Structures are given as C-alpha cells and as structure tokens.
Amino acid sequence: MASWNFDQLQKHIEKSELGSFYLFFGTEVFLVDQAIKSLKTKIFETSPADFNFDSFYGGDLDMDQLSSSLETLPMMGDKRLVLLKDADQLKAAELEKIAELVSVPIDTTVFV
C-alpha cells in the first residue's frame, strides 16, 4: 500500500489509473476535502455523477447498503465513487466487515 502526501496524490490522480481504495486521514480537513474533490473531478470527467456517486457516514452506516453500493456497476461511465466519511465512528465489527470488502477490490469502484 502506497503512502503519499497531498502533492504526490494529485500527481497520481492526474497521470495514472485510479486505485480501488483510498484512505485519507489527518487533522487537515481542507486537504482531505481537496483530495476527494480531485478524485470526483477525475472520475466524473467521463461519467455522470448522479448515477455513480454514493456517500455514507460512519455514525449511521447501513453495512448492507454500503456493500451493495460498492458492488453496483457504473452507469454510462467507467467508474463509481463510494465515499465513507467519519469512519472513526464505526464499531470494531463494522471495521472488520469493511476490511473484508476492500480485501477483494472491485475494478469499477473507487472506495474512499
């Protein structure tokens, strides 16, 4: 697993194929938001965001909905973006389920 600073991530997004899973963390919320914005821009330059973007929050996460969203194929595009915010609010059992989900990456979904 690669570890990048913000500038390295920006270069990766601009030049290469996107990975299936990204974990953004840290105290600088602005940079995390900018990183997410960069991914959205890259993913949705060729596909509609309306059909290919789902957002979840750790405080009220429905694991079945998250799993279903990750497995849904993109509509009229190459990639989907699934965003999970406030993951620090998840319980240990939920984190284990997420670890299982990301252990088998889905090429058509970018999970952040």
Summary of the structure (lengths in Angstrom):
residues: 112
radius of gyration: 13.6
end to end distance: 14.2
largest distance: 36.5
contacts: 285
relative contact order: 0.19
helix: 50%
strand: 13%
